[in-house]
Amino acid sequence: MIEDSLHEECGVFGVFNHPQAAHLTYLGLYALQHRGQESAGIAVSDRSSIIVRKGMGLVNQVFKHQKSLDDLNGDIAIGHNRYSTTGSSNIENAQPILINCRGGQIAGAHNGNLTNSESLRNWMVDDGSIFMSKTDTEVIMHLIARSKRENIDSMILDALSGLSGAYSLLFLTPDALYGARDPHGVRPLLIGKVDGSYFISSETCAFDLVGAEMIREIEPGEMVKITKEGISSFKIPVFAPSVQRAHCIFEFIYFSRPDSYVFGTNVDKIRRELGRQLAREHPADADIVIGVPDSATTAALGFSEESQIRFDIGLIRNHYIGRTFIHPAQSGRDFGVRIKFNPVKGVLKGKKIVIVDDSIVRGTTMRKIIRLIKTAEPKEIHLRISSPPIICPCFLGIDMPTKNELIGAEKSVEEIRQYLEVDSLGYLSNEGLLGTVPVPDDFCAACFNGKYPVIPSTDQQLAHA
């Protein structure tokens, strides 16, 4: 999907005790590039002070010269890829954010979305605080700086205790690396190790690139601190009798790379099972199965395996599109879709085909893809979606349209089929979706069923109504 696809907020990666910490953080961010393409940044410590380099664009654009990494001296680092859900896309909102406070220097990077960010910001602004960005991360950094606790560990915990919503956070002080995960565990965050070096990452695919082995996931509601003494664990104070886990199901459907391990299992395993269950619920009489590359390829393979319909490559994706691609002014042709996808006519012509995609948001891009595929003259088109209809917006870190822009909330499945001009359309059921994960009650599927683990703020509800 293109302009109406869903976007994750960001990816985070940290290194402790490696002489090439900045270089390894660059590699980690490169592996996590799919989680955010608007900005990238690295903060590094030489055990006495912290410096930050960040900019707009992809990781290899921000750090396009070797010297830009060579100048980041130190053996502890954190990095961040950003896709904005809170705050617009500009350099002021790029991360990590570095502050000096009573506890000393501290840099922070955040993946997620707070539901009480606006109320916290307004309270602090009324009390005299000055903000330089629109990010939730800066709100968190202000809370740390304002804490009256005795040391930086307790200052961070004090700040986290006042947060509501989703966060997977990295903090860097001159001599320590911290990782923290909200009590619901909405976003993934994992610890890895190789030799005497430790790593923290949003996904394990980044560990693979730097040669690290996963140790464990940071638990929901846990903060870890990594120093020369090893790993210390702290429980984040929560003022509630119990907090239900609410891992984001979209990490399996779309966001995480299929070669990653998150939420206690392999993404590829779940994504294939989504395709298999989809084939059970919505079989089709077809000659071939194709996936919309790249996120739906694994589910399409699962559909093929279960249905015994041959999988083939029917769409080719161009991976070399820059964010500033110039669209020629030619009416009647959608260059946005055509520059990204091209049908394989020899595969599709005269065939009854099943197209598998991971989700439909507004439906506008899927309609263009279907029309593009029709230029290859298939006999029939059967569209299958490896998730249920999206009927509600997300408030916990997914950039999503308002409710009245979601085609699944406004139209029936039959109306969507007619709009997309396909021979048949089948969505995975909510029961089928949650039946693929190890512990269904541990997952948030609010965008499909409206059951939010955290009550959105009034401002958020109004913005997404």
C-alpha positions as CSV (number, residue, x, y, z in Angstrom):
1,M,0.0,0.0,0.0
2,I,1.1,3.6,-0.6
3,E,-0.5,6.8,0.6
4,D,-3.3,5.2,2.6
5,S,-1.0,2.6,4.3
6,L,-0.6,2.5,8.0
7,H,2.6,3.8,9.5
8,E,4.5,2.9,12.7
9,E,5.8,5.8,14.7
10,C,9.5,4.7,14.9
11,G,12.2,2.2,15.7
12,V,14.8,2.4,18.5
13,F,18.2,0.8,18.9
14,G,20.8,1.0,21.7
15,V,24.3,-0.2,22.3
16,F,26.3,-0.5,25.5
17,N,30.0,-1.2,25.8
18,H,31.2,-1.3,22.2
19,P,34.0,0.9,20.8
20,Q,32.1,1.3,17.6
21,A,28.8,2.1,19.3
22,A,27.7,4.8,16.8
23,H,28.5,2.5,13.8
24,L,26.5,-0.4,15.2
25,T,23.6,1.9,16.0
26,Y,23.7,3.0,12.4
27,L,23.4,-0.6,11.3
28,G,20.6,-1.3,13.8
29,L,18.6,1.7,12.5
30,Y,19.2,0.5,9.0
31,A,17.6,-2.8,9.9
32,L,14.7,-0.9,11.5
33,Q,14.3,1.5,8.6
34,H,10.8,0.1,7.8
35,R,9.6,1.5,11.2
36,G,10.2,5.1,10.2
37,Q,11.5,7.0,7.3
38,E,11.1,10.7,8.2
39,S,14.1,11.3,10.3
40,A,17.0,9.5,12.0
41,G,19.4,10.3,14.9
42,I,22.1,8.9,17.1
43,A,23.2,10.0,20.6
44,V,26.5,8.7,21.8
45,S,28.4,8.8,25.1
46,D,32.2,8.6,25.8
47,R,31.4,8.0,29.5
48,S,31.8,11.7,30.3
49,S,29.5,13.6,27.9
50,I,26.8,12.9,25.3
51,I,26.6,14.3,21.8
52,V,23.7,14.0,19.3
53,R,23.5,14.0,15.5
54,K,20.2,13.8,13.7
55,G,18.5,14.9,10.5
56,M,15.6,14.5,8.1
57,G,15.5,11.5,5.8
58,L,16.6,7.9,5.8
59,V,19.4,6.6,7.9
60,N,21.9,6.5,5.0
61,Q,20.9,10.0,4.0
62,V,21.4,11.5,7.5
63,F,24.7,9.7,8.0
64,K,25.8,9.6,4.3
65,H,29.4,10.4,5.1
66,Q,31.7,8.1,7.0
67,K,33.0,11.1,9.0
68,S,29.5,11.8,10.4
69,L,29.8,8.5,12.3
70,D,33.5,8.7,13.0
71,D,33.0,11.9,14.9
72,L,30.5,10.2,17.2
73,N,33.1,8.8,19.7
74,G,32.0,6.6,22.6
75,D,31.0,3.1,23.5
76,I,27.3,3.7,24.5
77,A,24.7,5.0,22.1
78,I,21.0,5.1,21.3
79,G,19.4,5.7,17.9
80,H,16.0,6.5,16.5
81,N,14.0,6.3,13.2
82,R,10.9,8.4,13.2
83,Y,7.5,8.4,11.5
84,S,5.4,11.0,13.1
85,T,2.1,10.3,14.9
86,T,2.5,13.1,17.4
87,G,4.2,16.3,16.0
88,S,4.7,17.2,12.4
89,S,7.6,16.1,10.2
90,N,10.4,18.5,10.8
91,I,13.9,18.6,12.3
92,E,12.6,20.0,15.7
93,N,10.8,16.7,16.2
94,A,13.7,14.5,15.2
95,Q,15.1,12.3,18.0
96,P,17.0,11.4,20.2
97,I,16.3,14.5,22.4
98,L,19.2,15.5,24.7
99,I,18.7,17.6,27.9
100,N,20.7,18.8,30.8
101,C,18.9,18.5,34.1
102,R,19.6,18.2,37.8
103,G,20.5,14.5,37.2
104,G,23.0,15.4,34.5
105,Q,22.9,14.8,30.8
106,I,20.2,12.4,29.5
107,A,19.1,11.6,25.9
108,G,15.8,9.9,25.1
109,A,14.1,8.1,22.2
110,H,10.5,7.0,22.0
111,N,8.4,4.5,20.1
112,G,4.7,4.8,20.8
113,N,2.0,7.4,21.6
114,L,0.9,8.8,25.0
115,T,-2.8,9.3,25.6
116,N,-2.2,12.0,28.3
117,S,0.5,13.9,26.4
118,E,-1.6,17.0,25.8
119,S,-2.8,17.3,29.4
120,L,0.8,16.9,30.7
121,R,2.1,19.5,28.2
122,N,-0.6,22.0,29.0
123,W,0.0,21.6,32.8
124,M,3.8,22.2,32.3
125,V,3.3,25.1,30.0
126,D,1.0,26.8,32.5
127,D,3.7,26.2,35.1
128,G,6.3,27.9,33.0
129,S,7.9,25.1,30.9
130,I,9.1,25.9,27.4
131,F,8.8,23.3,24.7
132,M,10.9,23.1,21.5
133,S,9.0,20.4,19.7
134,K,5.5,18.7,19.5
135,T,6.7,15.2,20.4
136,D,5.6,13.0,23.3
137,T,9.3,12.4,23.9
138,E,9.9,16.0,25.0
139,V,7.0,15.7,27.4
140,I,8.7,12.7,29.0
141,M,12.1,14.5,29.2
142,H,10.4,17.5,30.9
143,L,8.9,15.1,33.5
144,I,12.3,13.6,34.2
145,A,13.9,17.1,34.6
146,R,11.1,18.2,36.9
147,S,11.3,15.2,39.2
148,K,12.4,15.8,42.8
149,R,13.7,12.3,43.3
150,E,17.2,11.7,44.6
151,N,19.0,10.1,41.5
152,I,18.5,9.7,37.8
153,D,17.1,6.1,38.2
154,S,14.3,7.3,40.4
155,M,13.8,10.4,38.4
156,I,13.1,8.4,35.2
157,L,10.8,6.0,37.1
158,D,9.0,8.9,38.6
159,A,8.4,10.4,35.2
160,L,7.2,7.0,33.7
161,S,4.7,6.6,36.6
162,G,2.8,9.6,35.2
163,L,2.5,8.3,31.7
164,S,-0.6,6.8,30.0
165,G,-0.5,5.0,26.7
166,A,2.1,3.2,24.7
167,Y,5.9,3.6,25.0
168,S,9.0,1.7,24.3
169,L,11.8,4.1,25.4
170,L,15.5,4.3,25.4
171,F,17.5,6.6,27.6
172,L,21.2,7.4,27.5
173,T,23.2,8.9,30.4
174,P,27.0,9.3,30.3
175,D,27.6,5.9,31.9
176,A,24.4,3.9,31.3
177,L,21.8,2.7,28.8
178,Y,18.1,2.3,29.9
179,G,15.2,0.6,28.2
180,A,11.6,0.9,29.4
181,R,8.3,-0.5,28.2
182,D,4.8,0.6,29.1
183,P,2.7,-1.7,31.5
184,H,0.5,-2.8,28.6
185,G,3.5,-3.8,26.5
186,V,2.0,-2.3,23.4
187,R,5.2,-2.0,21.4
188,P,8.1,-4.6,21.4
189,L,11.5,-4.0,23.0
190,L,14.2,-6.6,23.4
191,I,17.7,-7.1,24.8
192,G,20.5,-8.8,22.9
193,K,24.2,-9.5,23.6
194,V,27.4,-10.4,21.9
195,D,30.7,-10.9,23.8
196,G,30.7,-8.1,26.4
197,S,28.3,-5.8,24.5
198,Y,24.6,-5.3,25.1
199,F,21.9,-4.1,22.7
200,I,18.3,-3.0,23.0
201,S,16.1,-3.0,19.9
202,S,12.5,-2.7,18.7
203,E,13.0,-5.9,16.7
204,T,15.4,-8.8,16.6
205,C,16.2,-8.3,12.9
206,A,18.6,-5.5,14.1
207,F,20.4,-8.0,16.4
208,D,20.9,-10.3,13.4
209,L,22.7,-7.5,11.4
210,V,25.1,-6.7,14.2
211,G,25.7,-10.4,15.2
212,A,24.0,-10.2,18.6
213,E,21.9,-12.9,20.2
214,M,18.6,-12.1,21.8
215,I,18.6,-12.6,25.6
216,R,15.0,-11.7,26.4
217,E,12.2,-9.2,25.9
218,I,11.9,-6.3,28.3
219,E,8.7,-7.1,30.2
220,P,5.7,-4.8,30.1
221,G,6.0,-2.4,33.0
222,E,9.8,-3.0,33.3
223,M,12.7,-0.6,33.1
224,V,16.2,-2.0,32.7
225,K,19.5,-0.3,33.3
226,I,22.7,-1.5,31.7
227,T,26.0,-0.5,33.2
228,K,29.5,-2.0,33.6
229,E,28.0,-4.0,36.5
230,G,25.5,-5.7,34.1
231,I,21.7,-5.4,33.8
232,S,19.5,-4.1,36.7
233,S,15.7,-4.4,36.5
234,F,13.1,-2.0,38.0
235,K,9.3,-2.1,38.1
236,I,7.6,1.0,36.8
237,P,5.1,2.3,39.4
238,V,1.5,1.8,38.3
239,F,-1.4,3.3,40.2
240,A,-3.9,0.6,39.2
241,P,-4.7,-2.8,40.8
242,S,-3.9,-4.6,37.5
243,V,-3.0,-3.8,34.0
244,Q,-3.9,-6.0,31.1
245,R,-1.3,-6.7,28.5
246,A,-2.1,-5.2,25.1
247,H,0.5,-6.1,22.5
248,C,-0.3,-4.4,19.2
249,I,-1.6,-7.1,16.8
250,F,-0.5,-5.0,13.8
251,E,3.1,-5.8,14.6
252,F,2.3,-9.3,13.3
253,I,0.0,-8.2,10.5
254,Y,2.2,-5.5,9.0
255,F,4.8,-3.5,11.0
256,S,7.5,-5.9,12.1
257,R,9.8,-7.6,9.6
258,P,8.9,-11.3,9.0
259,D,12.4,-12.3,10.1
260,S,11.9,-10.7,13.6
261,Y,10.9,-12.2,16.9
262,V,8.5,-10.1,18.9
263,F,5.9,-10.7,21.6
264,G,7.2,-14.2,22.3
265,T,7.2,-15.7,18.8
266,N,8.4,-15.4,15.2
267,V,6.6,-12.9,13.0
268,D,6.9,-15.1,10.0
269,K,5.1,-18.0,11.8
270,I,2.1,-15.8,12.8
271,R,1.9,-14.1,9.4
272,R,1.9,-17.4,7.5
273,E,-0.9,-18.7,9.9
274,L,-2.9,-15.5,9.1
275,G,-2.8,-16.5,5.4
276,R,-3.7,-20.1,6.2
277,Q,-6.7,-19.1,8.3
278,L,-7.7,-16.7,5.6
279,A,-7.8,-19.5,3.1
280,R,-9.9,-21.6,5.5
281,E,-12.4,-18.8,6.0
282,H,-12.5,-17.5,2.4
283,P,-11.5,-20.2,-0.1
284,A,-11.4,-19.3,-3.8
285,D,-11.5,-21.1,-7.1
286,A,-8.3,-19.7,-8.6
287,D,-5.2,-20.6,-10.6
288,I,-2.6,-18.7,-8.7
289,V,-2.1,-16.7,-5.5
290,I,-0.1,-13.5,-5.4
291,G,0.7,-11.1,-2.6
292,V,1.0,-7.3,-2.6
293,P,4.7,-6.9,-2.0
294,D,6.4,-6.9,0.4
295,S,4.3,-6.9,3.6
296,A,1.7,-9.4,2.3
297,T,4.0,-11.9,0.7
298,T,4.3,-14.1,3.8
299,A,0.5,-14.2,4.3
300,A,0.1,-15.0,0.6
301,L,2.4,-18.0,1.0
302,G,0.3,-19.2,3.9
303,F,-2.8,-18.9,1.8
304,S,-1.2,-20.8,-1.0
305,E,0.0,-23.6,1.3
306,E,-3.4,-24.1,2.9
307,S,-5.4,-23.8,-0.3
308,Q,-3.0,-25.8,-2.5
309,I,-3.2,-23.0,-5.1
310,R,0.1,-22.2,-6.7
311,F,1.9,-19.1,-5.4
312,D,3.4,-16.8,-8.1
313,I,5.0,-13.4,-8.4
314,G,2.3,-11.3,-10.1
315,L,3.4,-7.8,-8.9
316,I,6.9,-6.4,-9.0
317,R,7.8,-3.7,-6.5
318,N,10.2,-0.9,-7.2
319,H,12.3,-0.5,-3.9
320,Y,14.2,2.6,-5.1
321,I,11.6,5.3,-4.8
322,G,12.8,8.4,-3.0
323,R,10.5,10.5,-0.8
324,T,10.8,13.4,-3.3
325,F,9.7,11.5,-6.4
326,I,8.3,14.0,-8.9
327,H,5.0,12.9,-10.5
328,P,4.7,13.9,-14.2
329,A,1.7,16.0,-14.9
330,Q,-0.3,13.5,-17.1
331,S,-4.0,13.1,-16.5
332,G,-5.6,9.7,-16.3
333,R,-2.7,7.8,-15.0
334,D,-1.7,7.3,-11.4
335,F,2.1,7.4,-11.3
336,G,2.1,7.0,-7.5
337,V,1.0,3.3,-7.9
338,R,2.6,2.7,-11.3
339,I,6.1,3.8,-10.1
340,K,5.9,1.5,-7.1
341,F,4.2,-1.6,-8.7
342,N,4.1,-3.2,-12.1
343,P,2.1,-6.3,-13.0
344,V,3.7,-9.4,-14.5
345,K,1.5,-9.8,-17.5
346,G,2.8,-13.2,-18.5
347,V,1.8,-14.5,-15.1
348,L,-1.6,-12.9,-14.8
349,K,-3.1,-12.9,-18.3
350,G,-6.2,-15.1,-18.6
351,K,-5.8,-16.4,-15.0
352,K,-8.2,-16.5,-12.1
353,I,-6.1,-14.9,-9.3
354,V,-6.2,-14.5,-5.6
355,I,-4.6,-11.3,-4.4
356,V,-3.6,-11.2,-0.7
357,D,-2.9,-8.0,1.1
358,D,-2.5,-7.3,4.8
359,S,-5.1,-4.5,5.3
360,I,-7.3,-1.9,3.6
361,V,-7.4,1.6,5.1
362,R,-9.2,4.1,2.9
363,G,-9.3,1.8,-0.1
364,T,-8.1,4.3,-2.6
365,T,-4.7,2.7,-3.1
366,M,-6.1,-0.8,-3.3
367,R,-8.6,0.4,-6.0
368,K,-5.7,1.7,-8.0
369,I,-3.7,-1.5,-7.6
370,I,-6.7,-3.6,-8.8
371,R,-7.1,-1.3,-11.9
372,L,-3.4,-1.7,-12.5
373,I,-3.6,-5.5,-12.3
374,K,-6.6,-5.5,-14.7
375,T,-4.3,-4.1,-17.4
376,A,-2.7,-7.5,-17.4
377,E,-6.1,-9.0,-18.4
378,P,-6.7,-11.6,-15.7
379,K,-9.8,-13.7,-16.0
380,E,-11.0,-13.1,-12.4
381,I,-9.7,-11.2,-9.3
382,H,-10.4,-12.5,-5.8
383,L,-9.1,-10.2,-3.1
384,R,-8.3,-11.6,0.3
385,I,-7.2,-9.5,3.3
386,S,-5.2,-11.1,6.2
387,S,-6.9,-8.9,8.8
388,P,-10.5,-7.8,9.7
389,P,-12.0,-4.5,8.4
390,I,-10.4,-1.6,10.2
391,I,-13.3,0.2,11.9
392,C,-11.7,2.4,14.6
393,P,-8.6,4.7,14.7
394,C,-5.6,3.9,16.8
395,F,-4.4,6.1,19.7
396,L,-1.3,4.1,20.6
397,G,1.3,4.7,18.0
398,I,-0.2,4.0,14.5
399,D,-0.7,6.9,12.2
400,M,-4.3,6.3,11.1
401,P,-7.0,8.3,9.4
402,T,-10.1,9.5,11.1
403,K,-13.0,7.0,11.6
404,N,-15.0,8.5,8.7
405,E,-12.1,8.0,6.4
406,L,-11.8,4.3,7.1
407,I,-13.6,2.4,4.4
408,G,-14.2,-0.6,6.8
409,A,-16.1,1.7,9.1
410,E,-18.2,3.4,6.4
411,K,-19.0,0.5,4.0
412,S,-20.1,-3.1,4.2
413,V,-17.9,-5.8,2.8
414,E,-20.1,-6.1,-0.3
415,E,-20.0,-2.3,-0.8
416,I,-16.2,-2.4,-0.5
417,R,-16.1,-5.2,-3.1
418,Q,-18.1,-3.1,-5.5
419,Y,-16.0,-0.1,-4.9
420,L,-12.8,-2.0,-5.6
421,E,-14.3,-3.8,-8.6
422,V,-13.2,-7.3,-7.7
423,D,-15.1,-10.6,-8.3
424,S,-15.0,-11.5,-4.6
425,L,-13.6,-10.0,-1.3
426,G,-12.9,-11.8,2.0
427,Y,-11.5,-10.4,5.2
428,L,-10.0,-12.5,8.0
429,S,-12.4,-12.6,11.0
430,N,-11.6,-11.1,14.4
431,E,-11.8,-14.6,15.9
432,G,-9.5,-16.0,13.2
433,L,-7.0,-13.1,13.7
434,L,-6.7,-13.6,17.5
435,G,-6.7,-17.4,17.1
436,T,-3.3,-17.2,15.4
437,V,-1.4,-15.6,18.4
438,P,-0.2,-17.5,21.5
439,V,-2.3,-15.7,24.1
440,P,-5.2,-13.8,22.5
441,D,-6.1,-11.9,25.7
442,D,-2.6,-10.4,25.6
443,F,-3.2,-8.5,22.4
444,C,-4.8,-5.2,21.4
445,A,-7.1,-5.3,18.4
446,A,-8.9,-2.1,19.0
447,C,-8.7,-0.9,15.4
448,F,-10.8,-4.0,14.5
449,N,-13.1,-4.3,17.5
450,G,-13.1,-0.9,19.3
451,K,-11.9,-2.4,22.6
452,Y,-9.2,0.1,23.7
453,P,-6.9,-1.0,26.5
454,V,-6.3,2.7,27.4
455,I,-9.1,5.3,27.2
456,P,-8.0,7.9,24.6
457,S,-8.0,11.6,25.7
458,T,-10.9,13.8,24.6
459,D,-8.6,15.7,22.2
460,Q,-7.5,12.4,20.5
461,Q,-11.1,11.2,20.2
462,L,-12.2,14.5,18.7
463,A,-9.2,14.5,16.3
464,H,-10.0,11.0,15.0
465,A,-13.8,11.2,15.1
